[in-house]
């Protein structure tokens, strides 16, 4: 086929693969000078070609043309220069961070396909059909394997296709099974306990026992990603505070940081077999996660207490460094569920540096996002009291809090309201 002219327009340059339904060639449009991927589907598949042409997603190469010639159907698609995940895996593996990002991307494109009416099932998901472009973007290719749930037949690839697909049963769970098998191969020994749980559920023999929707897989992976990012930010923050301590800001704070890091390392240390620390951390319970944030809060309190006993330029310099690091931490957490906690820590840092305007701006932003947060109302109100804010302003905030807050026993809120009641008397 190489060198053949198709439709008096496309000349086949080289064979670049073979997927479900036919061979794929790189071709050049002799009129436009542009390169395309051209797939030979065979005769009698015009209806399928029309369905493929209707797909519209940024991770799916566009079908720009299809034509019948010599009893064959040719599908003309975007050509994606790059390497597939099988090739990348063979050349030294792929980092777990990238594999997680690409898994989330794949969940989104599968969610799009499965949400069509009727649903479209790819049917031949495997590392070879996931191509990474030269700019690092993932594409799902080779849609000639079947016609989704539209009456097509797809055997899939042994090792990636589930048992029921080999018997002619073709559902969205087939793609979920193949997703799990694909990432099982790509992760190999890198798969931590959380990944293993996801893969195991994707690859159960019974379709009823797998994830029922790809959105459930995506939700689980996003939770994993948030956890990993929070772990990374935790170490960045504690490291930044330790640097401040090492610079002479606070010997007491330095000891606190060192002790905290030592305790966490002891609790989540390496296994003797060489299991990575990150894998161990992924096994921590929700209680351990909450403990981490209590530790951060305690560090912020320690930060303020230590600052009070410092003097002059050393105090201001140390506070400035700490607050700037807290600000970076807060910005990084903005898109996470813990923005409230990060914001309260940052506001405390601003208060200790006597930058009340910035602290107030953070409190106001947090109240817009968390209008029923007792801790935010309480901390903000206590700050206004120490600033000597006017009675009218204080009472306005107090009235808002009384209407919005349900947990009126929260410590900061209780202190604030008690002071306000004293003022009323």
N, C-alpha and C positions, 0 to 999 in steps of 0.2 A: 504493500500500500504506500510506502514512503515514495514521495515524488508524484503521487497521483493528484490530479486536479479535481476538486469537488465543486459542482455548481458553477464552473467557469470562474471561480472566485477564490477558493481556498486551496492552497497547495500544502499537502501533508509533508512536514519536515522530518519528524521522528516519532517513533512510538514511545510514549511516556508512561504507559500503564495499561493494566487490564482490570476492569472491575465487573460488577454484576451487569450482565447483559451485553458486554462488548468491549472492544479495545479503545484506548484513548490515544490521540495523537496531538502533538503540537503542530499547529498550522499557521500559515501566514496569509493574510488577506492581501492579494496581489494588487488590489485597487487602493486600499488604504495604507498598506504597509504595516498593519497591526497584527500582533500575534494572538491566536485564539487556541483554546483546547477544543478539539473536535472528537466526538464520540460516535462510534459506529454501533447503532442499536439493533439493527436488523429490521426485517420487514414486519408490518402489522402492528407497529407500536406508536402510530401517530397520535392516538388519544393520550397516551402516557407523555409524549413529548409536549403536548399542549398543557398538560397539568404541570410539568416541570417548568415550563416557560412562565407560568403564573406565580411561581414562588418568588417572594420578595423579602429578603432579609440580608443584612450587611455581611453575614458570615456564609452566605450561600452564593457561589459564583452565578452570575446572571446567565440565563439562556437567551442569547441574542438572535438566534436563527435556527431553523431546522428545515431540512430539505430531503426529498426522496430522489434517489438516483440509483439506477441499476438494481432495483429491487431492494435496496437498503435505505434505512433512515439514518440521517446524519444529524447530530445535535451539536450546535456551535455555542460554546460557552466562554466566559472569561478564562483566560489563562493566568494561573497564579504561580509566578516563579517563587520557588522556595523549596523546603524539605518537609516531608511528612514526618509524623511523630515516630514512626518505626525507624526511619533513618537517623533522626536526632538521638533516639534512645541507643542505637547501636554505636554512635560515635562518642559515647561517654556519659550518657544519661542526661536527665533534665532535672533542674532543681525542684524541690518540693513546692517552693513558692510559685514558680511558673506553672507547675502541674495543677496546683489549686486554682490559680487564676484561669487557666485554660479549661479546667473542668467546669467552673462557673459559667464561662462563655458558652461552652457546649450545652449546658443545661438550658440556657436562654434560647438557643436556636432550636433545640429539641422541643422546648415548650411551645415555641411558635409553630412548629410542624404539627405537633400533637393537638394544638388548639384549632386547627383548620377543620372545616366541616365538609365532608368527613375527614377524620384525622389522617395525616400523612405520616407513615412510618418509614424511616430511612431503610431499615432492613439489612444493612451491611456495614454497620458501624464497627470500625477497627482502626488501629494506629495508621495504617496506610491511607485511609480516607480522611485523615485530619492533617491538613497542610498548613504550615506556618510560613507566611509570606516574608519577604526580605525585611519588612519593617516590624516583624514580630506579631502580626495579627493572625489569629487562628481562623481557618476556613474548613467547613464540612463539604466534602466533594463526593463525586460518584453517586449521583441520584438515579442511575439507570438500573439499579438492582431490582426494583419492583415499583408498584404503583400505590404504595401506601395501603390504606384500607379500601382501595377503590377497585378491588377485584384482581389485582396483580398477584403474581406468584414470585416468591423470593426465598431461595434456599439459604442465603447468607453464607458466612464463612465458618467452617468448622473451627471450634475453639472459642468463637465469639457469638455465634448464633445459639439461642436457647433450645432446649430439647423440643419444645412444642413447635418451634418454627420449622424444624426438620420434618414434622408431621403435617405441615400445611396450616397450622394455626398461627395467625399473624396479627399481633396486637401491639399497642404502645409499650407493653412490658417487654417486648423483644428488644427494643432500643435500650431500655433500662438495664436489661441483662448484659447486653453488649457493652454498654457504658462501664459497668462494673468490671467486666473482663478486660476491657481496654486499659483501665487505670490500674488494675491488678498487675498487668504486664509492665506498664510504664513505671510504676512505683517500685516494684520488686521489694527489695529489703528495706527501702526507704519508708514503706507503709507503716505508720505508727498505729497505735490501738484504735484511734478514732477513724482513721481511713479504713482499717480492716473491718470495722463494724459496718461502715457504709457499703463497702464492696461486698461483704458477706450477705447483706440484705438485698442488694441489687441482684445477686447471682443465685438466689435460692431456686431450687428446681421447680417449685410450684409458683406459677405467676401470682396467685392470690397472696402468697407470703412475701412477695417483693414489695418495694415501694409502688404504690398504685399510680402515682403521677410523678413526672420528672421534677415538678415544682417542690415535692417533698425532699428530693435529693438536694436540690439547690438550697432549700432552707437549712438543711443540716450542714452543708458545706459553708454557708455564710456564717453560721454560728461558729464553726471551726475557725474560719478566718478571723472573726472578731476576737476570739480567744487568743489566737496566736499574736495578733496585733497588740492586744492588751498586755500580753507577756513581754513583747519586745519593748513597748513603751514603759512598762514597769521598770525594766532594767536600765533603760535610758535615763529615766527620771532619778532612780536611786543612784545611778552613776554620776549624774550631774550634781546631785546634792553632796555626794561623797567628795567630788572635786572641790566644791565650795568649802567643805570641812577641811580638806587637805591643804587648802590655800590659807588656812589660819582663821577661817570664819568661825568655826566652832568645834573645839575638841570634843565636847559633849555630843554634838550632833553627829560628828564623824563616828564616834563609838556606837551611837544608835544605828546609823546606817550599816556599819560593818557587821553589827550583831544581827540585824535583820537579814542582810544578804547571806550571812553565815547560816542562819537558821533555815532559810529557804533552800540553800544549796544542800544542806543536810537532809531536808525533807524530800527534795526532788533530785537527788544526786544521780550520777551515772550508774547503770548496772555494770557488773563486772564484765559482762559479755560485750561491753562497748556500746550499749544502747544510748542514743543521743539524749542529752538533757531535754531537748524540745519534745521528744516523744514521751518522756516521763511527765513533763508538765501537762501534756495534753490529757493525762489520766486524772488530774486533780479534780476534786469534787466541787460542787457549787459553793459549799461552805468554805473551801480553801480560797475560791475566787473572792468571796466576800471578805475574807480575812485580809487579803491583799489590799483591798481598798480601805479597810480600817487602818492598816499599817500606813498607807499613804496619808490618810487624814491625820494620824498621830504624828507623822513626820512634819506635816504642815504646822501642827500645834507646837511641836518642838522647835521648829524654825522660828516661830514668833517668840517663844519664851527665851530662846538663846539670844535673839536679836536685842531683847530688852536689856541684857547685861553687857552688851558690847558698847563701845564708845567711838564717837567721831567717825573718821573716814573709813576705818575698818568695818564698822557696822553697816554703813551705807553701801560700801563696795560689795560686801558679802550678800546683803539683801538684794541688791540690784542683779547680781548674777543669778541668785536663786529664783527671783521673780521672772527673769527673762527665760530661764529654763522651764518654769511652770507655764509660761505663756505658750511656748512651743508645744508643750505637752497638751495644753487645752486646745490649741488649734488642730493638733493631730486627732484629738478625740471628738471633734465637732460632729462627725458623721456617725458616731457610735452611740449606743444606748446610754453610755456613762458620761455624757456631756455635763449633766448636772453635777456629778461628783467632781469632775475635773474643773468645772467652773468655780465651784465653791472653794476648792484648794487655791485656784489662781486669785480669786477675790481676797482670800486671806493673805496671800503673799503681797498683793497691792496694799492692803490695809497696813501690814507691818512695815512697808516701805513708805507709809504716809502718802500714798497716791490714791486719795479717796475718790477722786473723780473717775479714775479708771475702774476702781472697785465697784463704784455705784453703777457704772455702765454695764459691768458684767452681771450684777444682781438684776438689773432691769431686763437684760436680755434673757436671763434664765427664767424670770417670772413670766415672760411672754411665752416661753416654751413649756414651763412647768407651773401653771397658775395655781396649783393646789399644793405646792411644795412647802411644807411647814418649816423645814430647815432653811430654805432660802428666805422666806419671810422673816424668820427669827434672826438669822445672821445679818440680813439687811437692816432690820429694825434696830438691832443692838449697835450696829455701826452708826446709824443716824443719831442714836442717843449719845454716843461718845463724841460725835461731831458737834453736838449742840444744835441739832436741826430744830426748826420752829415747830411749835405745838400743832399747828394746823396741818403741816406736812406729815408729822408723826401719826396724828389721828386718822388721816386719810389712808395711810398705809395699813394702820391697825384695822380699820373698818373693812378694807379689802380682804385682809387676811382672815378675819373672822367669818366672812361670807364664803371664802374659797377653801380654807384649810379644814380637812376632816380630822387629821391626827393632831389634836391640840395638846397632846401630852408629849410631843417631841421636845427634847431638852431645850434647844435654842429658842423655839417658839414659846415655850412656857416661861422662860426667863424674860423674854421680850414683853409678853402680855402682862406678866406680873408688874414689870416696871411701868407699863402704860396705865395699869389700873391704879398704881400709886400716884401717878401724875394726875389721874382723874380725880382722885380724892383731894 
